[in-house]
Amino acid sequence: MANNEDRFYDDIINLLRQGREKALTAVNSAMVETYWRIGKRIVEEEQSGNERAKYGEYLLTNLARHLTDTLGKGFSYGNLRNFRQFYLVFPSEEICYTVCSKLSWSHLRLIMRLDSAEARNYYIEESHLQNWTVRVLERNIKTGYYERLLSAPQNTEKRDNTAYIKDPERFATQCVANWKVRGFYGGGGEYKT
């Protein structure tokens, strides 16, 4: 009886977790799209004004004050500049419905500061595919992960790896021989790399 009850509780907990995850994803997508649209609107307004640099600063300062008075925190001059930059870096509305909508605003803020479009695209894809946290993404950007990949020599030699699978003993031996981390071995004895 308790086993059925535990399964029932686990099912309900899983349903709630899935629902929360869906809600978070929907909210994030709406945020990304809204910030892009705000950035677009700011740029459109700036371009209709004279002396763009002065007008842009004036526009953002006053908009930040008005939004903060009306809606509360979250609309500082710096955040509005980020929305504007988001639109300028990704001017196609398509960005709101692609992988970018699956990344958090914190991810996108880091990525949009990169100069290279190729690097931005790489970090967008990898952040999504590898499920990178913001901290991991930031570390990878700061350490030049993308640039290191580009500068790493490419191994163009094709190897037939199916031979290992056909011979499981050889595959296991090769795996042990290639281990680089002593702690992973766990045997306490010596081995050769």
C-alpha positions as CSV (number, residue, x, y, z in Angstrom):
1,M,0.0,0.0,0.0
2,A,2.8,2.4,0.9
3,N,4.6,1.7,-2.3
4,N,1.5,2.7,-4.4
5,E,1.1,5.8,-2.2
6,D,4.8,6.8,-2.8
7,R,4.4,6.3,-6.5
8,F,1.3,8.5,-6.4
9,Y,3.2,11.3,-4.5
10,D,6.1,11.0,-6.9
11,D,3.8,11.3,-9.9
12,I,2.2,14.5,-8.5
13,I,5.6,16.0,-7.7
14,N,6.8,15.3,-11.2
15,L,3.7,16.9,-12.7
16,L,4.2,20.0,-10.6
17,R,7.9,20.2,-11.6
18,Q,7.0,19.8,-15.3
19,G,4.4,22.5,-15.0
20,R,6.8,24.9,-13.2
21,E,9.4,24.2,-15.9
22,K,6.9,25.0,-18.7
23,A,5.8,28.2,-16.9
24,L,9.4,29.3,-16.5
25,T,10.1,28.6,-20.2
26,A,7.0,30.6,-21.2
27,V,7.9,33.5,-19.0
28,N,11.5,33.6,-20.3
29,S,10.3,33.5,-23.9
30,A,8.0,36.4,-23.3
31,M,10.7,38.4,-21.5
32,V,13.2,37.9,-24.4
33,E,10.6,38.9,-27.0
34,T,9.5,41.9,-24.9
35,Y,13.1,43.1,-24.4
36,W,13.8,42.8,-28.1
37,R,10.7,44.8,-29.0
38,I,11.6,47.5,-26.4
39,G,15.0,47.7,-27.9
40,K,13.6,48.0,-31.4
41,R,11.2,50.8,-30.3
42,I,14.0,52.7,-28.6
43,V,16.1,52.5,-31.8
44,E,13.2,53.6,-33.9
45,E,12.6,56.6,-31.6
46,E,16.3,57.5,-31.5
47,Q,16.5,57.5,-35.3
48,S,13.7,60.0,-35.6
49,G,15.4,62.4,-33.3
50,N,18.1,65.0,-34.1
51,E,21.6,64.8,-32.7
52,R,21.3,61.1,-32.1
53,A,23.8,60.7,-29.3
54,K,22.4,63.4,-27.1
55,Y,18.8,62.5,-27.9
56,G,19.5,58.8,-27.2
57,E,21.0,59.5,-23.8
58,Y,18.1,61.9,-23.0
59,L,15.5,59.4,-24.2
60,L,16.9,56.5,-22.2
61,T,17.3,58.6,-19.0
62,N,13.7,59.9,-19.2
63,L,12.3,56.5,-20.2
64,A,14.1,54.8,-17.3
65,R,12.6,57.4,-14.9
66,H,9.1,57.1,-16.3
67,L,9.1,53.2,-16.4
68,T,10.5,53.0,-12.8
69,D,7.9,55.4,-11.5
70,T,5.1,53.6,-13.4
71,L,6.1,49.9,-13.1
72,G,8.8,49.7,-10.4
73,K,12.3,48.3,-10.5
74,G,14.0,46.7,-13.5
75,F,14.0,49.5,-16.0
76,S,17.2,51.4,-15.2
77,Y,19.2,53.3,-17.8
78,G,21.6,50.3,-18.0
79,N,18.8,47.8,-18.6
80,L,17.3,49.9,-21.3
81,R,20.7,50.2,-23.0
82,N,20.9,46.4,-22.8
83,F,17.5,46.1,-24.5
84,R,18.7,48.5,-27.2
85,Q,21.9,46.6,-27.7
86,F,20.0,43.3,-27.9
87,Y,18.0,44.7,-30.8
88,L,21.0,46.2,-32.5
89,V,23.0,42.9,-32.3
90,F,20.1,40.7,-33.3
91,P,18.0,43.0,-35.6
92,S,15.9,40.1,-37.0
93,E,12.6,39.4,-35.2
94,E,13.3,35.8,-35.9
95,I,15.6,35.8,-32.9
96,C,12.6,35.8,-30.6
97,Y,11.4,32.5,-31.9
98,T,14.7,30.6,-32.2
99,V,17.1,29.1,-29.7
100,C,17.5,32.5,-28.1
101,S,14.0,32.3,-26.7
102,K,15.2,29.2,-24.9
103,L,18.1,31.0,-23.2
104,S,17.7,33.2,-20.2
105,W,18.1,36.9,-20.5
106,S,21.3,36.6,-18.4
107,H,22.8,34.2,-21.1
108,L,21.8,36.6,-23.9
109,R,23.3,39.7,-22.1
110,L,26.7,37.9,-22.0
111,I,26.5,36.7,-25.6
112,M,25.3,40.0,-27.2
113,R,28.5,41.7,-25.9
114,L,30.7,39.5,-28.2
115,D,32.1,41.2,-31.3
116,S,32.0,38.2,-33.6
117,A,28.7,37.0,-35.0
118,E,30.3,33.5,-35.4
119,A,31.2,33.5,-31.7
120,R,27.7,34.6,-30.7
121,N,26.1,31.9,-32.8
122,Y,28.5,29.3,-31.3
123,Y,27.8,30.3,-27.7
124,I,24.0,30.4,-28.3
125,E,24.0,26.9,-29.7
126,E,26.3,25.4,-27.1
127,S,24.6,27.1,-24.2
128,H,21.3,25.5,-25.4
129,L,22.6,22.1,-26.5
130,Q,24.9,21.6,-23.5
131,N,22.5,23.3,-21.0
132,W,25.2,25.7,-19.8
133,T,24.4,27.7,-16.7
134,V,25.2,31.4,-16.9
135,R,28.3,30.8,-14.8
136,V,29.6,28.2,-17.2
137,L,28.9,30.4,-20.2
138,E,30.6,33.3,-18.6
139,R,33.7,31.2,-17.8
140,N,33.8,29.8,-21.3
141,I,33.6,33.3,-22.8
142,K,36.2,34.7,-20.5
143,T,38.6,31.9,-21.2
144,G,38.2,32.2,-24.9
145,Y,36.7,28.7,-25.3
146,Y,35.4,29.4,-28.9
147,E,38.7,30.9,-30.0
148,R,40.7,27.9,-28.5
149,L,38.5,25.5,-30.5
150,L,39.2,27.5,-33.7
151,S,42.9,27.5,-33.0
152,A,43.1,23.8,-32.0
153,P,44.6,21.6,-34.7
154,Q,42.0,19.6,-36.5
155,N,42.5,15.8,-36.7
156,T,41.6,15.0,-40.3
157,E,42.7,11.4,-40.0
158,K,39.7,9.1,-40.2
159,R,39.7,6.2,-37.9
160,D,37.5,3.2,-37.9
161,N,36.1,3.1,-34.4
162,T,33.8,0.2,-35.1
163,A,36.6,-2.2,-34.5
164,Y,36.5,-1.5,-30.8
165,I,32.8,-2.2,-30.6
166,K,33.3,-5.5,-32.4
167,D,35.9,-6.5,-29.9
168,P,34.6,-5.4,-26.4
169,E,37.8,-6.6,-24.6
170,R,40.0,-4.5,-26.9
171,F,37.6,-1.5,-26.4
172,A,37.8,-1.9,-22.6
173,T,41.6,-2.2,-22.7
174,Q,41.9,0.9,-24.9
175,C,39.6,2.9,-22.5
176,V,41.7,2.0,-19.5
177,A,44.9,2.8,-21.4
178,N,43.6,6.3,-22.3
179,W,42.4,7.4,-18.8
180,K,43.9,10.7,-17.9
181,V,42.6,11.2,-14.4
182,R,44.1,8.9,-11.8
183,G,41.1,9.3,-9.4
184,F,38.8,7.9,-12.1
185,Y,40.8,4.7,-12.2
186,G,39.8,3.9,-8.6
187,G,42.0,0.8,-8.5
188,G,44.8,2.4,-6.5
189,G,47.4,0.6,-8.5
190,E,49.6,2.1,-11.2
191,Y,48.7,2.2,-14.8
192,K,50.3,3.6,-17.9
193,T,48.9,6.4,-20.0
